[in-house]
Amino acid sequence: MQIPEERIESAKITYEEPRTKTTEVQTIFRESEAQTDPFSPEYSVDPQNIPEVLNIAHYKFGSGLPASMIEMDLIEKMREYKAF
């Protein structure tokens, strides 16, 4: 079956390219400037009554948090030492 040449030419529609185009790009990177540390106000503590949470304040995400069994053992040893 042959399609006439005039029909093929009439089916070809030409569109003009727009002068400007809008494109979007998704990357695997993130903006690290948006990831900030939370605000920590200055505080003073009674030396005779130090809260337990201050003993583990040095743990941060990626450095001890989320807590694994190793960190849990260290916290338990700290509690035993304080009770002793």
DRENTI-858824 format. One record per residue: x, y, z of N, C-alpha, C, CB in turn; residue number from 1; residue in one letter; chain. Coordinates in pm, whole numbers. Glycine has a CB too. Layout:
% residues N
- X; Y; Z; X; Y; Z; X; Y; Z; X; Y; Z; NUM; a; A;
...
END
This chain:
% residues 84
- 83; -116; 0; 0; 0; 0; 89; 124; 0; -95; -1; 120; 1; m; A;
- 73; 205; -97; 151; 328; -114; 69; 448; -70; 195; 344; -261; 2; q; A;
- 133; 538; 6; 67; 661; 47; 113; 770; -49; 101; 698; 197; 3; i; A;
- 19; 843; -103; 57; 948; -198; 147; 1054; -133; -69; 1015; -257; 4; p; A;
- 240; 1104; -209; 338; 1203; -160; 271; 1330; -109; 437; 1238; -271; 5; e; A;
- 161; 1373; -173; 93; 1496; -128; 36; 1477; 13; -21; 1534; -226; 6; e; A;
- -11; 1359; 42; -69; 1332; 174; 41; 1332; 282; -145; 1197; 174; 7; r; A;
- 156; 1280; 248; 268; 1279; 342; 312; 1422; 371; 386; 1197; 286; 8; i; A;
- 324; 1504; 268; 368; 1642; 285; 265; 1723; 364; 392; 1707; 149; 9; e; A;
- 136; 1697; 342; 33; 1773; 413; 26; 1732; 560; -104; 1754; 345; 10; s; A;
- 71; 1611; 593; 70; 1564; 731; 185; 1623; 812; 76; 1412; 735; 11; a; A;
- 287; 1670; 748; 401; 1731; 817; 363; 1871; 861; 528; 1733; 725; 12; k; A;
- 360; 1890; 990; 327; 2021; 1046; 454; 2079; 1104; 214; 2011; 1155; 13; i; A;
- 483; 2200; 1068; 603; 2264; 1120; 564; 2362; 1229; 681; 2336; 1006; 14; t; A;
- 638; 2357; 1336; 618; 2449; 1447; 741; 2537; 1459; 591; 2373; 1580; 15; y; A;
- 717; 2663; 1490; 830; 2753; 1512; 884; 2731; 1652; 789; 2901; 1491; 16; e; A;
- 1017; 2735; 1665; 1080; 2723; 1796; 1053; 2849; 1875; 1233; 2697; 1782; 17; e; A;
- 1019; 2836; 2004; 1001; 2957; 2086; 1135; 3028; 2105; 938; 2922; 2223; 18; p; A;
- 1128; 3158; 2131; 1251; 3235; 2147; 1322; 3201; 2277; 1220; 3385; 2142; 19; r; A;
- 1246; 3169; 2381; 1305; 3128; 2509; 1242; 2997; 2553; 1285; 3238; 2617; 20; t; A;
- 1316; 2924; 2634; 1267; 2797; 2686; 1289; 2794; 2837; 1338; 2678; 2616; 21; k; A;
- 1202; 2723; 2907; 1215; 2704; 3050; 1250; 2558; 3074; 1085; 2745; 3126; 22; t; A;
- 1359; 2536; 3147; 1400; 2400; 3176; 1421; 2385; 3326; 1529; 2363; 3099; 23; t; A;
- 1413; 2263; 3375; 1436; 2232; 3515; 1535; 2118; 3523; 1304; 2197; 3588; 24; e; A;
- 1614; 2120; 3632; 1715; 2017; 3650; 1703; 1964; 3792; 1859; 2072; 3622; 25; v; A;
- 1704; 1833; 3807; 1705; 1773; 3940; 1840; 1705; 3958; 1586; 1671; 3958; 26; q; A;
- 1905; 1734; 4070; 2036; 1675; 4095; 2032; 1589; 4220; 2142; 1785; 4108; 27; t; A;
- 2139; 1517; 4243; 2148; 1434; 4362; 2207; 1512; 4479; 2233; 1311; 4335; 28; i; A;
- 2244; 1639; 4455; 2304; 1721; 4560; 2197; 1801; 4633; 2410; 1815; 4500; 29; f; A;
- 2226; 1842; 4754; 2135; 1925; 4831; 2208; 2047; 4878; 2074; 1847; 4949; 30; r; A;
- 2134; 2146; 4918; 2196; 2267; 4968; 2234; 2248; 5114; 2103; 2389; 4951; 31; e; A;
- 2361; 2247; 5143; 2405; 2224; 5280; 2383; 2349; 5365; 2552; 2184; 5283; 32; s; A;
- 2367; 2465; 5303; 2344; 2586; 5380; 2208; 2583; 5448; 2355; 2709; 5290; 33; e; A;
- 2115; 2504; 5397; 1982; 2496; 5457; 1983; 2408; 5581; 1882; 2442; 5355; 34; a; A;
- 2083; 2326; 5596; 2092; 2237; 5712; 2172; 2308; 5821; 2159; 2100; 5674; 35; q; A;
- 2102; 2360; 5921; 2170; 2436; 6026; 2157; 2364; 6160; 2112; 2578; 6036; 36; t; A;
- 2244; 2402; 6253; 2236; 2350; 6389; 2127; 2427; 6463; 2374; 2362; 6462; 37; d; A;
- 2056; 2361; 6553; 1953; 2432; 6629; 2016; 2534; 6725; 1867; 2332; 6706; 38; p; A;
- 1937; 2631; 6765; 1982; 2735; 6857; 2005; 2675; 6995; 1879; 2850; 6864; 39; f; A;
- 2117; 2705; 7053; 2150; 2659; 7188; 2179; 2780; 7275; 2272; 2560; 7187; 40; s; A;
- 2087; 2819; 7361; 2110; 2937; 7445; 2213; 2909; 7553; 1979; 2984; 7510; 41; p; A;
- 2271; 3015; 7605; 2366; 3003; 7715; 2290; 2960; 7842; 2441; 3138; 7739; 42; e; A;
- 2354; 2882; 7926; 2289; 2835; 8048; 2393; 2819; 8158; 2214; 2702; 8023; 43; y; A;
- 2345; 2814; 8281; 2432; 2785; 8395; 2368; 2672; 8474; 2453; 2912; 8485; 44; s; A;
- 2453; 2587; 8531; 2407; 2467; 8599; 2466; 2463; 8739; 2446; 2339; 8520; 45; v; A;
- 2384; 2419; 8833; 2430; 2399; 8970; 2527; 2281; 8971; 2309; 2373; 9067; 46; d; A;
- 2651; 2298; 9014; 2749; 2188; 9010; 2709; 2066; 9092; 2882; 2238; 9059; 47; p; A;
- 2623; 2085; 9192; 2580; 1972; 9273; 2467; 1892; 9207; 2535; 2020; 9408; 48; q; A;
- 2401; 1950; 9107; 2286; 1885; 9046; 2295; 1897; 8893; 2152; 1947; 9098; 49; n; A;
- 2386; 1823; 8830; 2406; 1830; 8685; 2308; 1734; 8617; 2553; 1794; 8648; 50; i; A;
- 2225; 1785; 8523; 2131; 1697; 8453; 2206; 1593; 8368; 2037; 1780; 8365; 51; p; A;
- 2149; 1474; 8360; 2212; 1365; 8284; 2226; 1398; 8136; 2133; 1237; 8301; 52; e; A;
- 2132; 1475; 8083; 2136; 1506; 7940; 2262; 1584; 7902; 2011; 1585; 7900; 53; v; A;
- 2319; 1660; 7995; 2441; 1734; 7964; 2562; 1643; 7949; 2467; 1837; 8072; 54; l; A;
- 2556; 1523; 8006; 2667; 1429; 7992; 2673; 1368; 7852; 2654; 1317; 8095; 55; n; A;
- 2563; 1373; 7780; 2562; 1317; 7643; 2540; 1428; 7539; 2452; 1210; 7629; 56; i; A;
- 2561; 1554; 7578; 2538; 1667; 7489; 2634; 1669; 7371; 2549; 1797; 7566; 57; a; A;
- 2749; 1602; 7384; 2848; 1603; 7275; 2808; 1512; 7160; 2985; 1562; 7329; 58; h; A;
- 2707; 1426; 7178; 2661; 1341; 7068; 2584; 1426; 6967; 2572; 1225; 7120; 59; y; A;
- 2616; 1408; 6841; 2547; 1478; 6733; 2514; 1378; 6624; 2634; 1595; 6676; 60; k; A;
- 2424; 1415; 6534; 2387; 1326; 6426; 2510; 1294; 6342; 2276; 1388; 6338; 61; f; A;
- 2535; 1165; 6322; 2652; 1119; 6248; 2772; 1097; 6337; 2686; 1218; 6141; 62; g; A;
- 2766; 1148; 6459; 2875; 1130; 6554; 2815; 1086; 6687; 2959; 1261; 6570; 63; s; A;
- 2762; 965; 6689; 2703; 912; 6811; 2552; 905; 6807; 2745; 995; 6927; 64; g; A;
- 2489; 974; 6715; 2344; 967; 6699; 2312; 930; 6557; 2276; 1100; 6738; 65; l; A;
- 2213; 852; 6530; 2130; 779; 6625; 2215; 678; 6702; 2015; 708; 6552; 66; p; A;
- 2177; 661; 6827; 2257; 581; 6919; 2254; 433; 6883; 2208; 600; 7062; 67; a; A;
- 2371; 374; 6873; 2382; 230; 6850; 2405; 162; 6985; 2499; 196; 6748; 68; s; A;
- 2430; 34; 6983; 2454; -39; 7109; 2581; 11; 7179; 2466; -190; 7081; 69; m; A;
- 2679; 57; 7103; 2802; 108; 7163; 2771; 232; 7248; 2906; 142; 7053; 70; i; A;
- 2695; 327; 7190; 2659; 447; 7264; 2570; 414; 7383; 2589; 548; 7172; 71; e; A;
- 2479; 317; 7367; 2391; 277; 7478; 2474; 219; 7592; 2286; 175; 7431; 72; m; A;
- 2576; 139; 7559; 2664; 85; 7664; 2740; 195; 7735; 2764; -16; 7603; 73; d; A;
- 2788; 295; 7660; 2859; 408; 7722; 2768; 485; 7816; 2915; 501; 7614; 74; l; A;
- 2643; 505; 7777; 2548; 577; 7863; 2520; 498; 7989; 2417; 604; 7788; 75; i; A;
- 2503; 367; 7975; 2480; 282; 8093; 2600; 283; 8187; 2448; 139; 8050; 76; e; A;
- 2722; 278; 8134; 2843; 285; 8217; 2852; 418; 8289; 2968; 263; 8131; 77; k; A;
- 2812; 527; 8219; 2813; 659; 8281; 2714; 662; 8398; 2777; 767; 8177; 78; m; A;
- 2596; 602; 8381; 2497; 598; 8488; 2549; 517; 8607; 2364; 538; 8437; 79; r; A;
- 2613; 403; 8579; 2668; 321; 8687; 2778; 397; 8763; 2723; 189; 8632; 80; e; A;
- 2863; 468; 8689; 2971; 542; 8751; 2914; 653; 8842; 3064; 603; 8644; 81; y; A;
- 2809; 721; 8793; 2749; 828; 8872; 2681; 771; 8997; 2647; 906; 8786; 82; k; A;
- 2617; 654; 8985; 2551; 592; 9100; 2653; 543; 9202; 2461; 476; 9055; 83; a; A;
- 2771; 502; 9157; 2875; 452; 9246; 2929; 565; 9331; 2988; 388; 9166; 84; f; A;
END
